[in-house]
Amino acid sequence: MSEEIKYIKLGKFEDVIKMLVTSMRPPPLHHFNTGKKHVYFIPASIGLGKSVIYFVEREEAIVEKYVVYDTMQDKFSFSDKIMTKPSLKYFVIVEVKEQNVLPTM
């Protein structure tokens, strides 16, 4: 792993969603299957050319295309379809085939 990239392992999937919600222009949520766990992560910049990775591990994969965050109820769900309800925010999940930014899990 590069000395330039730092990472922060989060304790809950909800925390990863909160990172997306608070971003000005949220990046896609990346998914990587380690063979043992499913890792969901967000690459971010902390300034001065430094990078950080926020991630969480899950036992089960999310099979839907989007994480849906309801801003009125502070809850999230998963969906394959997008609705036009103003209180819902959608975050796409992208599948990562290979990566070298996170340590071997």
Buried (B, 14 or more C-beta within 10 A) or exposed (E): EEEEBEBBBBEEBBBBBBBBBEEEEBBEBBBBEEEEBBBBBBBBEEEEEEBEBBBBBBEEEBEEBBBBBEEEEEEBEEEEEEEEEEEBBBBEBEEBEEEEBBEEB
